[in-house]
């Protein structure tokens, strides 16, 4: 749907969708999402990282539905 809508392809959005729809446990999916969006490599996210993640997740889920 990204190409149909004329939007630029964002790799964070594509990776997020692939992670969300993989056949694994919810815990594993959340762990992968955390690793994708936690840029500092720490055990917690900064507010700006969390906001970026929520923006990309909402855009990617909205584009696939």
C-alpha positions as CSV (number, residue, x, y, z in Angstrom):
1,X,0.0,0.0,0.0
2,X,2.9,2.4,0.4
3,X,3.5,2.6,-3.3
4,X,-0.2,2.9,-4.1
5,X,-0.5,5.9,-1.7
6,X,2.5,7.6,-3.3
7,X,4.4,7.7,-0.1
8,X,8.1,7.2,0.3
9,X,9.0,3.8,1.7
10,X,10.2,4.0,5.3
11,X,12.3,1.1,6.4
12,X,11.3,1.6,10.1
13,X,7.6,1.2,9.1
14,X,8.3,-1.9,6.9
15,X,10.4,-3.5,9.6
16,X,7.7,-2.7,12.2
17,X,5.0,-4.4,10.2
18,X,7.2,-7.5,9.5
19,X,7.9,-7.8,13.3
20,X,4.3,-7.3,14.2
21,X,3.1,-10.0,11.9
22,X,5.7,-12.6,12.5
23,X,4.8,-16.0,13.9
24,X,6.4,-15.8,17.3
25,X,5.3,-15.0,20.8
26,X,4.2,-11.5,21.7
27,X,7.2,-11.2,24.1
28,X,9.6,-11.9,21.2
29,X,7.9,-9.4,18.9
30,X,8.0,-6.7,21.6
31,X,11.7,-7.4,22.3
32,X,12.5,-7.0,18.5
33,X,10.6,-3.7,18.4
34,X,12.4,-2.5,21.4
35,X,15.8,-3.4,19.8
36,X,14.8,-1.6,16.6
37,X,13.8,1.6,18.3
38,X,16.1,1.8,21.3
39,X,19.0,3.6,19.8
40,X,21.2,3.9,22.9
41,X,21.3,0.2,23.5
42,X,20.2,0.7,27.1
43,X,17.5,-1.2,29.0
44,X,15.0,1.6,28.8
45,X,13.8,4.0,26.0
46,X,14.0,7.7,26.1
47,X,10.9,9.7,25.5
48,X,11.9,10.8,22.0
49,X,12.6,7.2,21.0
50,X,9.2,6.1,22.3
51,X,7.5,8.9,20.5
52,X,9.3,8.0,17.3
53,X,8.3,4.3,17.7
54,X,4.7,5.1,18.3
55,X,4.6,7.4,15.2
56,X,6.1,4.7,13.0
57,X,3.9,2.0,14.4
58,X,0.7,3.9,14.0
59,X,1.6,4.9,10.4
60,X,2.6,1.4,9.4
61,X,-0.4,-0.3,11.0
62,X,-2.7,2.4,9.4
63,X,-1.2,1.8,6.0
64,X,-1.6,-1.9,6.1
65,X,-5.2,-2.0,7.2
